[in-house]
Amino acid sequence: MNGRCIKERFQLLKILFITHPYPNYVPDLLLHGLRKLLGPDVVDFPRKDCVYDGVLGLGVCPEDQQCPGWFPADDGLIDRTDVWKKAERGHFTHVVCDVRATSVLQNELKELPPRLVLLDGEDTPVAFPPGRYVICRRETDGSDFSIPLPMAIPEELLAWITAYDCLPKTHVVGFLGSTADGRRRAIVERVSARFPDCLFQATAVPLPGSPTPVGRLGRDEYYQKLQMCHVVLSLAGAGFDTFRFWENAACHAVHVAERMPLFIPNDFQDGVHIHRFATLDELERLVERIWDHEEARSQMIEAGRRHLREHHLTSSRASYFLDRIGRAFGGR
């Protein structure tokens, strides 16, 4: 569905998006996608300054980790005047709220709005009491009656990553990331012992007092290094759904990922768009098979990239979100 058809389909929607000032991948990526679809009819309140400043998801975000221009400019078009009065009189068709900001909603409104959506983008699912609202959740397989809402990739970052498609492939497998508990390090050390031409850098988790741990790359260099690998590896982090997964899917490389107990709408098909593994032995066998079949590598890379563009840009995730909450609220 093209942008014009999507806009016409959702043209009556006016969304109040209650934000928390701290970066948070799922709400921030959804806000990006909604703004791409609906423009100023999506009102972020309070104004989420960090996304306009180039921060994407990272609570500790030095300048070399920022994404300049990734978020649509405000340009004075977003009307944030009297939002609570407007919400009370039904000006907005939907109110969407980051779970980190629910106290703001409760303090400002006497009653919960009739079409309220709570966004749970946390590493561990947040428990909610029964209520008149819809829950969209990052870490779920859908069996908890929430709407699964995994991350996606902004078209601006896809363009950034694909700009380095022409770099020479100098490594078999690549993983660049932080290690909080040593599990990731154990996996990458096992693989690097089997395949010596690997690119593995597992650094400490960035902290406010140490925003750039030794070995941590800036975002631009990070994308360049990943694009120099034949295979990119996605491993679970504090949660199963990581932004690294979506960045890896954008690379001109075979994407290999741990199996995750999550529901992803229009998921990547194992063996067609991606390879998934459950054990280290299975991972080693996968990499051996990938390395031995160059033509199959190329086919999988192109199929995975095409699937990403068609189904997993933030605008696609926002369209899915609007469709699912529309059904949950009875059609509107």
C-alpha positions in Angstrom: 0.0 0.0 0.0 1.5 3.3 -1.0 1.8 6.4 1.2 -1.2 8.2 -0.3 -3.5 5.2 0.2 -2.3 4.8 3.8 -2.9 8.5 4.5 -6.5 8.3 3.0 -7.2 5.1 5.1 -6.2 6.8 8.3 -7.1 10.4 7.5 -9.6 10.8 10.3 -7.2 9.8 13.0 -5.8 12.3 15.5 -3.4 10.8 18.0 -2.2 12.2 21.3 1.1 10.5 22.1 2.1 10.9 25.7 5.9 10.6 26.0 8.5 10.1 28.6 11.7 12.2 28.2 14.1 9.2 28.4 14.9 7.5 25.1 12.9 4.2 24.6 13.1 2.2 21.4 9.6 0.9 21.0 7.7 4.2 21.7 10.2 6.3 19.8 10.2 4.1 16.7 6.4 3.9 16.7 6.2 7.7 17.0 8.6 8.0 14.1 6.4 5.7 12.0 3.2 7.4 13.0 4.6 10.8 12.1 5.7 9.4 8.7 2.1 8.3 8.1 0.0 11.0 9.7 2.3 14.0 10.0 1.2 16.7 12.5 -2.0 14.7 13.4 0.3 12.8 15.8 1.0 15.1 18.7 3.9 14.1 21.0 3.4 15.6 24.4 5.4 16.7 26.2 7.6 17.3 23.1 10.2 14.5 23.1 13.3 16.6 22.6 15.8 13.7 22.4 14.4 12.3 19.2 14.5 15.7 17.5 18.1 16.0 18.8 19.2 12.8 17.0 19.0 10.3 19.9 17.6 6.9 19.0 16.9 4.6 21.9 20.2 5.1 23.8 19.9 6.5 27.3 23.7 7.1 27.2 24.2 8.6 23.8 27.5 10.5 23.1 27.6 12.5 19.8 29.2 9.7 17.8 26.2 7.4 18.6 23.6 10.0 17.4 21.5 9.8 14.2 21.3 13.3 12.9 18.1 14.0 11.0 16.5 10.5 11.6 13.3 12.0 13.1 11.0 14.3 11.1 11.5 17.9 12.0 8.9 19.6 14.2 8.9 22.8 12.1 6.2 24.4 14.3 3.5 22.2 12.8 2.7 20.2 15.9 -0.1 21.9 17.9 0.6 21.1 21.6 -1.7 23.8 23.0 -4.4 22.7 25.6 -3.8 19.0 24.9 -5.5 17.9 28.1 -8.6 19.9 27.5 -8.7 18.6 24.0 -8.3 15.1 25.2 -11.2 15.5 27.7 -13.6 16.8 25.0 -12.7 14.0 22.6 -10.6 15.9 20.1 -8.2 13.0 19.7 -9.4 9.7 18.3 -6.8 7.8 20.3 -4.4 8.5 23.2 -1.2 6.5 23.1 1.0 6.4 26.2 4.5 5.1 27.0 4.1 3.0 30.1 6.9 5.2 31.7 4.5 8.1 31.5 1.2 6.6 32.8 1.5 8.7 36.0 1.3 11.9 33.9 -1.9 10.6 32.2 -3.5 9.8 35.6 -2.6 13.1 37.1 -3.9 15.2 34.2 -7.1 13.4 33.2 -10.1 12.8 35.5 -11.0 9.7 33.5 -9.1 7.5 31.2 -9.8 8.3 27.5 -12.1 5.8 25.7 -9.4 4.7 23.2 -6.3 4.4 25.3 -3.2 2.4 24.2 -0.4 1.6 26.6 3.0 0.9 25.0 5.1 -1.6 26.9 8.5 -1.4 25.3 10.4 -2.7 28.4 12.9 -5.6 28.5 10.6 -7.4 30.9 6.8 -7.1 30.4 5.0 -4.7 32.8 2.0 -6.0 34.7 -1.2 -4.0 34.3 -4.5 -4.3 36.2 -7.6 -4.9 34.2 -8.9 -1.8 32.5 -10.4 -0.1 29.5 -7.3 0.1 27.4 -5.3 -1.8 24.8 -1.7 -3.0 25.6 0.9 -3.2 22.9 4.0 -5.0 24.1 7.6 -5.6 22.8 8.4 -8.8 24.7 5.5 -11.1 23.9 4.4 -14.0 21.7 0.8 -12.6 21.8 -0.5 -15.2 24.2 -0.9 -12.7 27.0 -3.7 -10.9 25.1 -1.5 -7.9 24.3 -0.8 -6.7 20.7 2.8 -7.7 19.8 4.8 -4.6 18.9 8.4 -5.3 18.1 10.9 -2.7 17.0 11.4 -1.8 13.3 13.9 0.3 11.3 13.6 3.9 10.2 14.1 4.4 6.5 16.8 7.0 7.3 18.9 4.3 9.0 18.3 1.8 6.3 19.7 4.3 3.8 22.7 5.0 6.1 23.5 1.3 6.3 22.9 0.5 2.7 25.3 3.3 1.7 28.1 1.0 2.7 27.0 -2.0 0.6 30.0 -1.5 -1.6 32.6 -2.1 1.1 34.8 -5.2 0.6 33.9 -8.3 2.7 36.9 -9.0 4.9 35.3 -11.1 7.7 33.3 -14.3 7.9 31.0 -13.4 10.9 30.5 -10.2 12.7 29.1 -9.2 16.1 29.7 -5.8 17.7 28.0 -5.1 21.0 28.0 -4.9 24.7 28.1 -7.8 27.2 26.3 -7.3 30.5 26.5 -10.9 31.8 29.3 -12.6 29.8 26.8 -14.8 27.8 27.3 -13.0 24.5 31.1 -13.1 25.0 31.0 -16.8 25.5 29.1 -17.3 22.3 31.3 -15.0 20.2 34.5 -16.6 21.6 33.2 -20.1 20.7 32.4 -19.0 17.1 35.7 -17.0 16.7 37.7 -20.1 17.8 36.0 -22.0 14.9 36.1 -19.3 12.3 39.3 -17.2 12.6 38.3 -14.5 10.2 35.6 -13.0 12.4 34.9 -9.5 13.6 33.9 -9.7 17.2 34.1 -6.8 19.7 32.2 -7.3 22.9 32.5 -4.2 25.1 31.1 -3.2 28.5 27.7 -1.6 28.8 27.9 2.2 28.4 27.1 4.1 31.6 26.6 7.8 32.4 30.1 8.0 33.9 31.6 5.9 31.2 29.6 6.7 28.0 32.3 5.3 25.6 33.7 2.0 26.9 37.0 0.8 25.5 36.5 -0.7 22.1 33.0 0.7 21.5 32.6 2.1 18.0 30.8 5.2 16.8 27.6 4.5 14.9 29.0 5.3 11.5 32.1 3.1 11.9 29.9 0.4 13.4 27.8 0.3 10.3 30.9 0.2 8.1 32.4 -2.7 10.0 29.1 -4.7 9.9 28.9 -4.2 6.2 32.4 -5.8 5.8 31.0 -9.2 7.1 29.5 -12.1 5.1 27.4 -13.1 8.1 26.0 -10.8 10.9 25.0 -12.3 14.2 22.0 -11.3 16.4 22.0 -12.4 20.0 19.5 -11.7 22.7 20.2 -8.8 25.1 18.4 -7.6 28.2 15.3 -8.4 26.1 14.9 -10.7 23.1 13.9 -7.9 20.7 17.0 -5.8 20.2 17.6 -2.9 17.8 20.7 -4.7 16.6 18.5 -7.3 15.1 16.9 -4.8 12.8 20.2 -3.1 12.0 21.6 -6.5 11.0 18.6 -7.2 8.8 19.5 -4.1 6.9 23.1 -5.2 6.2 24.2 -6.7 2.9 25.0 -9.9 4.7 23.4 -13.2 5.7 21.5 -12.6 9.0 21.8 -15.3 11.6 19.8 -14.9 14.8 19.0 -16.8 18.0 15.5 -18.2 18.1 13.3 -15.8 20.1 9.9 -16.6 21.8 8.3 -13.5 20.2 5.6 -12.8 17.7 6.8 -10.6 14.8 4.2 -9.6 12.3 5.2 -10.6 8.8 8.1 -12.4 10.3 11.3 -13.3 8.4 11.0 -16.9 7.1 13.7 -19.2 8.4 15.8 -20.5 5.6 14.5 -17.9 3.1 15.2 -14.4 4.7 17.2 -15.4 7.8 18.8 -18.4 9.5 17.9 -19.1 13.1 19.7 -21.2 15.7 19.1 -22.6 19.2 22.4 -24.1 20.2 26.1 -23.3 19.6 26.5 -26.5 17.6 23.7 -25.5 15.3 25.2 -22.0 14.9 28.5 -23.5 13.8 26.9 -25.8 11.3 24.9 -22.9 9.9 27.9 -20.7 9.4 29.8 -23.6 7.7 26.8 -24.2 5.3 26.4 -20.5 4.5 30.1 -20.2 3.7 30.1 -23.2 1.4 27.1 -21.9 -0.7 27.9 -18.5 -2.2 24.8 -18.4 -4.5 22.5 -19.2 -1.7 24.1 -16.5 0.4 23.3 -13.9 -2.3 19.7 -15.1 -2.7 19.1 -14.9 1.0 20.6 -11.5 1.4 18.4 -10.0 -1.4 15.3 -11.8 -0.1 15.9 -10.6 3.5 16.5 -7.0 2.4 13.3 -7.0 0.2 11.3 -8.4 3.1 12.7 -5.8 5.5 11.8 -2.9 3.1 8.3 -4.3 2.5 7.3 -5.1 6.1 9.6 -3.7 8.7 10.2 -0.1 8.2 8.7 2.0 11.0 6.0 3.2 8.7 4.9 -0.4 8.1 5.0 -1.1 11.8 2.9 2.0 12.4 0.3 0.9 9.8 0.2 -2.5 11.5 -0.3 -0.8 14.9 -3.2 1.3 13.6 -4.8 -1.7 12.0 -4.6 -3.8 15.2 -5.8 -1.1 17.6 -8.6 -0.2 15.1 -9.8 -3.8 15.3 -9.4 -3.9 19.1 -11.6 -0.8 19.5 -14.2 -2.0 17.1 -13.3 -0.5 13.8 -12.1 3.0 14.2 
